[in-house]
Amino acid sequence: MIFNKYMIYRVKGVGLMSELNKSVASDKLRKPNRKEPKQISFRVSEDEYEKLKQSAETLNMSVPSFVKSKAKNSRLVRPKFSADLQKEIATDLSRLTSYGNQIAKVLNSSYVEHDDLLRNITMLRKEVNELWQLLK
């Protein structure tokens, strides 16, 4: 290479670049001119990748273009319940499990008090009815 104040010459003939062109070239490297500038990346398991690859090959597509087309054409289904209602249902189901465990504990004890069993079954029925009302 031969160095000059304003030019850098490559002796083997690839070309020359001035200091001015150097800054323009570095700007182009930083900001590529693409139709779709945003990139999304995610990881999949080996099995998931193989399924995607097979599906893409069936349609003569690359895996990224196949995944992109599937994402564009997919239909999203609105959840039946809001996030708050889902939390409430999960809490109620947890409570039902607790009542069921209490009933099992009473039944497995050596002496079963009829009133205790009846109280636990009544509480369980009440919770089940409330949960059904939420699900309607």
Summary of the structure (lengths in Angstrom):
residues: 136
radius of gyration: 33.5
end to end distance: 79.9
largest distance: 102.5
contacts: 245
relative contact order: 0.05
helix: 62%
strand: 6%
